[in-house]
Amino acid sequence: MMSADHIPPSFIEQHRKCCERFMNWQTATILSNIASFDNPLDAAALEQLGQLKWHFAVAYLKRFCVQAIEDSKRVVPAAERQVPKDSGVYQLLYRLH
């Protein structure tokens, strides 16, 4: 697309640092997930984790104005959806809407 001579070294360095940071985040997350298999959570911790999950899901949906699409406006008919309408995601969307 373009010659490497046209890309400023500062951009390359910034890109390298971003990639390195992202790789470190991925590594930390993967190690954390592996550790969770070695130390399963008790019922109270699982309940708290579930509540946190819903809290962040609601915050995400509100922040990015995610709304359910009316069936009449869907490209893929409702019968062919991959996520069942009675799933928690749809319940949450309709509750917020």
C-alpha positions in Angstrom: 0.0 0.0 0.0 2.8 2.4 0.9 6.5 2.4 1.2 7.9 1.8 4.7 9.9 5.0 4.1 6.7 7.0 4.4 5.8 5.6 7.9 7.3 7.8 10.6 9.5 5.9 13.2 7.4 7.5 16.0 4.3 5.7 14.6 6.1 2.4 14.5 7.3 2.8 18.0 3.9 3.8 19.3 2.4 0.8 17.4 5.0 -1.6 18.9 4.2 -0.3 22.5 0.4 -0.7 21.9 1.0 -4.3 20.7 3.2 -5.1 23.7 0.7 -3.7 26.1 -2.1 -5.7 24.6 0.0 -8.8 24.6 0.7 -8.3 28.3 -3.0 -7.8 29.1 -3.8 -11.0 27.1 -1.1 -13.0 29.0 -2.3 -11.7 32.4 -5.9 -12.6 31.5 -5.0 -16.1 30.3 -2.9 -16.8 33.4 -5.7 -15.5 35.6 -8.2 -17.8 33.8 -5.8 -20.8 34.2 -5.4 -20.0 37.9 -9.2 -20.0 38.4 -9.4 -23.6 37.2 -6.9 -24.6 39.9 -8.8 -22.7 42.6 -12.5 -23.0 42.0 -14.8 -20.4 43.6 -17.2 -21.2 46.5 -20.9 -20.5 46.1 -20.8 -17.0 47.7 -17.9 -16.0 45.4 -19.8 -17.4 42.3 -22.9 -15.4 43.3 -20.9 -12.2 43.7 -19.2 -12.8 40.3 -22.6 -13.3 38.7 -23.8 -10.0 40.2 -20.7 -8.2 38.9 -21.2 -9.7 35.4 -24.8 -8.4 35.3 -23.7 -5.0 36.6 -21.0 -4.6 33.8 -23.4 -6.0 31.2 -26.0 -3.3 32.1 -23.3 -0.6 32.2 -22.1 -1.7 28.7 -25.5 -1.8 27.2 -26.4 1.7 28.6 -23.1 3.2 27.7 -23.2 2.1 24.1 -27.0 2.5 23.7 -27.5 -1.2 22.7 -31.1 -2.0 22.0 -33.0 -5.0 20.8 -33.9 -4.8 17.1 -37.6 -5.2 16.3 -38.4 -8.4 14.5 -39.8 -6.5 11.5 -36.4 -4.7 11.1 -34.2 -7.8 11.3 -32.0 -9.0 8.3 -32.1 -12.5 9.8 -35.6 -13.7 10.7 -36.2 -14.3 14.4 -36.5 -18.1 13.9 -32.9 -18.2 12.7 -31.3 -16.3 15.7 -28.3 -18.0 17.3 -29.2 -16.7 20.8 -32.5 -17.8 22.2 -35.0 -15.0 22.9 -35.4 -16.3 26.5 -31.7 -15.9 27.2 -30.4 -13.5 29.8 -29.1 -11.1 27.1 -32.5 -10.6 25.5 -34.1 -10.3 28.9 -31.6 -7.6 29.9 -32.1 -5.7 26.6 -35.9 -5.6 26.9 -35.6 -4.6 30.6 -33.5 -1.6 29.7 -35.5 -0.6 26.6 
